[in-house]
Amino acid sequence: MAKKGFDRETVLDNAILLFWQQGFTASSMLQIVQATGLKPGSLYHEFDNKEGLFLASLTRYSERTMGSIRETIEQSDSVTKGIRQILARLIEDTLDKQYCGCFLIKTQLELAAQNNELYQLASKKLADTEDLYGQYLGSQFDPVIAKQYAKQLMMVIFGIRVYGYQGRDKNELTLSVQQLLPWLYPNH
């Protein structure tokens, strides 16, 4: 069997950037070929089609996001401190001139009316993220409360990711998050 002449993770990272910036529908095969550096035959052989590449990209993005959440929380003094660090980082991201929100949320917004496999995978990955937060919060709070807090947290994260396009002041966003999640910021 012939050895691949490309690194799958690099191809997916390049595809993520393209899909993240342009969305699924607006990304042409020519743009995908240019972004990934692969020939069409290699793309089709490895991923079957544009949808296959997009599904693999969503999965890779989600795995990296979940890994980052785990790492931040596990390296923090407490679960809530780790979550505060994650939220601060998300707010900081909105200040970047190249701000692009969340790939999973953008996919949901773009494909909601279609309710296709791509939309369903993005929805599942976001639900998995909420479950992960719920598991961590469950170490500090009653399981029922932890689940409610995880849902609140995801709603605030969605808000940051979408509202971030408004180019708001960092302090304004931080204050809003603190007011929306008083259980996470008990001293504010």
C-alpha positions as CSV (number, residue, x, y, z in Angstrom):
1,M,0.0,0.0,0.0
2,A,1.3,3.4,-0.9
3,K,2.3,5.8,1.8
4,K,0.3,9.1,2.1
5,G,2.1,12.1,0.9
6,F,0.4,14.4,3.4
7,D,-0.3,14.8,7.1
8,R,-4.0,14.3,7.8
9,E,-4.0,16.6,10.8
10,T,-2.4,19.5,8.9
11,V,-5.0,19.0,6.1
12,L,-7.8,19.1,8.6
13,D,-6.4,22.2,10.4
14,N,-6.2,24.0,7.0
15,A,-9.7,22.8,6.1
16,I,-11.0,24.0,9.5
17,L,-9.6,27.5,8.9
18,L,-11.4,27.7,5.5
19,F,-14.7,26.3,6.7
20,W,-14.6,28.3,9.9
21,Q,-14.1,31.6,8.0
22,Q,-16.4,30.8,5.0
23,G,-18.8,28.2,6.2
24,F,-19.7,24.9,4.5
25,T,-21.8,26.2,1.7
26,A,-19.5,29.1,0.6
27,S,-16.4,26.9,0.5
28,S,-15.8,25.6,-3.1
29,M,-13.8,22.6,-3.9
30,L,-11.3,24.8,-5.6
31,Q,-10.8,26.7,-2.4
32,I,-10.6,23.5,-0.4
33,V,-7.9,22.1,-2.8
34,Q,-6.0,25.4,-2.4
35,A,-6.4,25.5,1.4
36,T,-5.4,21.9,2.0
37,G,-2.7,21.6,-0.7
38,L,-4.2,18.2,-1.7
39,K,-5.2,17.2,-5.2
40,P,-8.9,16.5,-5.7
41,G,-8.2,12.8,-6.1
42,S,-6.4,12.6,-2.7
43,L,-9.2,14.6,-1.0
44,Y,-11.9,12.3,-2.4
45,H,-9.8,9.2,-1.6
46,E,-9.2,10.3,2.1
47,F,-12.6,12.0,2.9
48,D,-15.0,10.7,0.1
49,N,-16.4,14.2,-0.5
50,K,-16.7,17.8,0.8
51,E,-19.1,16.6,3.5
52,G,-16.7,14.0,4.7
53,L,-13.9,16.5,5.0
54,F,-16.3,18.9,6.9
55,L,-17.3,16.1,9.3
56,A,-13.7,15.2,9.9
57,S,-12.9,18.9,10.4
58,L,-15.8,19.4,12.9
59,T,-14.6,16.3,14.8
60,R,-11.0,17.5,15.0
61,Y,-12.1,21.0,16.1
62,S,-14.3,19.5,18.8
63,E,-11.5,17.2,20.1
64,R,-9.1,20.1,20.3
65,T,-11.7,22.2,22.1
66,M,-12.5,19.5,24.6
67,G,-8.8,18.9,25.2
68,S,-8.2,22.5,25.9
69,I,-11.2,22.6,28.4
70,R,-9.8,19.5,30.2
71,E,-6.3,20.9,30.3
72,T,-7.3,24.3,31.6
73,I,-9.6,22.9,34.3
74,E,-7.3,20.2,35.4
75,Q,-4.4,22.6,35.7
76,S,-6.4,25.1,37.8
77,D,-6.8,25.2,41.5
78,S,-10.6,24.5,41.1
79,V,-13.1,23.7,38.5
80,T,-14.7,27.2,38.8
81,K,-11.4,28.9,38.5
82,G,-10.6,26.9,35.4
83,I,-13.9,27.8,33.8
84,R,-13.3,31.5,34.7
85,Q,-10.0,31.2,32.8
86,I,-11.8,29.7,29.8
87,L,-14.4,32.5,29.7
88,A,-11.7,35.1,30.1
89,R,-9.8,33.6,27.1
90,L,-13.0,33.5,25.0
91,I,-13.6,37.2,25.8
92,E,-10.0,38.0,24.9
93,D,-10.4,36.1,21.6
94,T,-13.2,38.6,20.6
95,L,-10.7,41.4,20.6
96,D,-8.7,39.8,17.7
97,K,-9.3,41.6,14.4
98,Q,-9.5,38.2,12.8
99,Y,-12.1,37.0,15.3
100,C,-14.1,34.0,13.9
101,G,-16.3,32.8,16.8
102,C,-16.8,29.1,17.3
103,F,-16.7,26.7,14.4
104,L,-19.4,24.4,15.9
105,I,-21.8,27.3,16.7
106,K,-21.2,28.8,13.2
107,T,-22.0,25.5,11.7
108,Q,-25.2,25.2,13.7
109,L,-26.3,28.7,12.6
110,E,-25.5,28.1,9.0
111,L,-27.1,24.7,8.7
112,A,-30.0,24.8,11.1
113,A,-32.6,24.9,8.5
114,Q,-31.2,21.9,6.8
115,N,-30.9,19.7,9.9
116,N,-28.5,17.5,8.0
117,E,-25.7,15.2,9.2
118,L,-23.3,18.2,9.5
119,Y,-25.7,20.2,11.6
120,Q,-26.5,17.1,13.8
121,L,-22.8,16.5,14.4
122,A,-22.1,20.1,15.4
123,S,-25.1,19.9,17.8
124,K,-23.8,16.6,19.3
125,K,-20.4,18.0,19.8
126,L,-21.8,21.1,21.5
127,A,-23.9,18.8,23.7
128,D,-20.8,16.7,24.5
129,T,-19.0,20.0,25.6
130,E,-21.9,20.8,27.9
131,D,-21.8,17.3,29.3
132,L,-18.0,17.7,29.9
133,Y,-18.6,20.9,31.8
134,G,-21.4,19.2,33.8
135,Q,-19.1,16.4,34.8
136,Y,-16.4,18.8,36.1
137,L,-19.0,20.9,37.8
138,G,-20.4,17.8,39.4
139,S,-17.2,17.5,41.4
140,Q,-18.1,20.8,43.1
141,F,-21.9,20.9,43.1
142,D,-24.9,18.7,43.4
143,P,-25.3,16.7,40.1
144,V,-28.7,18.4,39.3
145,I,-27.3,21.8,40.0
146,A,-24.1,21.0,38.0
147,K,-26.2,20.1,35.0
148,Q,-28.1,23.4,35.3
149,Y,-24.9,25.4,35.6
150,A,-23.4,23.6,32.6
151,K,-26.4,24.6,30.6
152,Q,-26.1,28.2,31.8
153,L,-22.4,28.2,31.0
154,M,-23.0,27.0,27.5
155,M,-25.7,29.7,26.9
156,V,-23.2,32.3,28.0
157,I,-20.4,30.8,25.8
158,F,-22.8,30.9,22.8
159,G,-23.5,34.5,23.7
160,I,-19.8,35.4,23.9
161,R,-19.1,33.6,20.6
162,V,-21.9,35.4,18.7
163,Y,-22.0,38.7,20.6
164,G,-18.2,39.0,20.2
165,Y,-18.8,40.0,16.6
166,Q,-20.2,43.3,17.9
167,G,-16.7,44.5,18.9
168,R,-17.7,45.3,22.4
169,D,-15.4,46.4,25.2
170,K,-13.7,43.6,27.0
171,N,-14.7,45.0,30.4
172,E,-18.3,45.3,29.3
173,L,-18.3,41.6,28.2
174,T,-16.6,40.5,31.4
175,L,-19.1,42.3,33.6
176,S,-22.0,40.9,31.7
177,V,-20.6,37.3,32.1
178,Q,-20.1,37.9,35.8
179,Q,-23.7,39.1,36.2
180,L,-25.1,36.2,34.2
181,L,-23.2,33.6,36.1
182,P,-23.2,34.7,39.8
183,W,-22.5,31.2,41.0
184,L,-19.2,31.3,39.1
185,Y,-18.2,34.8,40.4
186,P,-19.5,34.9,44.0
187,N,-17.4,37.9,45.0
188,H,-18.5,40.2,42.2
